Every structure is written in structure tokens, then in C-alpha cells.
Amino acid sequence: MAFLVSPGVQVNEIDLSNFIPALSTSIGGYAGYFNWGPGDETVLVTDEGELGRIFGVPNLDGDLTESSFFTAASFLKYSNALQIARAIPS
């Protein structure tokens, strides 16, 4: 401990940055309408780019594919694994 001759404030810096960041390990599942892709089977998707390559990006005309794509993309922003099944309308 340091000795102060006159009244004062002693400042100590303590490095608390030695922590392990929490990683998201949750896996979700989603079935939705998409433009193309494998139907009636599950596919593991790890990011939004892969989602667009496999199932196609929406054309923003307000149909069901837009809602399905953005719901799945929102989940992938916070996780790194989503099992997706493409629903094919009859």
C-alpha cells in the first residue's frame, strides 16, 4: 500500500477483462414458405447468407416468403444454427 504524505486519493486500476464471452449455442427450428430449396426435409443453416443461397431471398412483394425469410434471418442474428424445413403449399 502506498503512503500519502498529505490527504489525497489513491487510484488503483484493476484489469477485469479476463472473462470468457458467452456464446450462443441454441439451435432453433423453423418451417416456412420460401422461393426455392429442398422441400419436406430439414436443412441446417448457420448464417443469413447461407439462408439466401439455399432458400432464396424474398422479392419484397408482401407474400409469405418475405415473412418466412426475415423471421429465420432474425433468429440467425442471435444464434448460429437453425434447422429449416420448406413448406410446400398444396
C-alpha positions in Angstrom: 0.0 0.0 0.0 1.3 3.4 -0.9 1.9 6.1 1.8 0.4 9.5 1.3 2.1 12.5 3.0 -1.0 14.7 2.7 -4.6 13.8 2.3 -5.4 12.6 -1.2 -7.0 9.9 -3.3 -5.2 6.8 -4.3 -6.3 5.3 -7.6 -5.7 1.6 -8.5 -6.5 0.2 -11.9 -7.6 -3.5 -11.9 -7.9 -5.3 -15.2 -11.1 -7.3 -15.2 -11.1 -8.1 -18.9 -10.1 -11.7 -18.3 -13.5 -13.2 -18.9 -14.9 -15.8 -21.3 -17.6 -14.4 -23.6 -20.9 -16.3 -23.6 -21.5 -18.0 -26.9 -24.9 -18.7 -28.2 -25.4 -22.5 -28.5 -29.1 -22.7 -29.0 -30.4 -24.5 -32.1 -33.8 -23.5 -33.4 -36.3 -25.0 -35.8 -38.5 -23.2 -38.4 -40.9 -24.3 -41.1 -41.9 -21.6 -43.6 -42.7 -20.7 -47.2 -39.6 -20.0 -49.3 -39.0 -19.3 -53.1 -37.0 -22.5 -53.6 -34.9 -25.1 -51.8 -35.3 -28.6 -50.6 -38.9 -29.4 -49.6 -40.2 -31.5 -46.7 -36.8 -32.1 -45.2 -34.7 -30.1 -42.7 -31.6 -28.2 -43.6 -29.1 -26.8 -41.1 -28.4 -23.1 -41.8 -25.7 -21.2 -40.0 -26.0 -17.6 -41.3 -28.2 -15.3 -43.3 -26.0 -15.6 -46.5 -26.4 -19.4 -46.5 -30.2 -18.9 -45.9 -30.4 -16.8 -49.0 -28.3 -19.2 -51.1 -30.3 -22.3 -50.1 -33.9 -20.9 -49.9 -33.7 -17.7 -52.0 -34.1 -14.1 -50.9 -37.6 -12.6 -50.9 -38.7 -10.3 -53.7 -40.4 -7.9 -51.3 -43.9 -8.1 -52.8 -45.6 -8.9 -49.5 -46.1 -12.6 -49.9 -45.4 -15.4 -47.3 -41.8 -15.9 -48.4 -40.9 -12.4 -47.2 -42.2 -13.1 -43.7 -40.6 -16.5 -43.5 -37.2 -15.3 -44.7 -37.0 -12.4 -42.3 -38.2 -14.4 -39.3 -35.4 -17.0 -39.9 -32.8 -14.3 -40.6 -33.7 -12.6 -37.3 -33.1 -15.8 -35.4 -29.8 -16.3 -37.1 -28.6 -12.8 -36.0 -28.5 -14.1 -32.4 -27.7 -17.8 -33.0 -25.6 -19.8 -35.4 -27.8 -22.8 -36.0 -31.3 -23.1 -37.4 -33.0 -26.2 -38.8 -35.3 -25.1 -41.6 -37.9 -27.0 -43.4 -39.5 -25.5 -46.5 -43.3 -25.9 -46.5 -44.8 -26.5 -49.9 -48.3 -25.3 -50.4 -50.7 -27.9 -52.0 
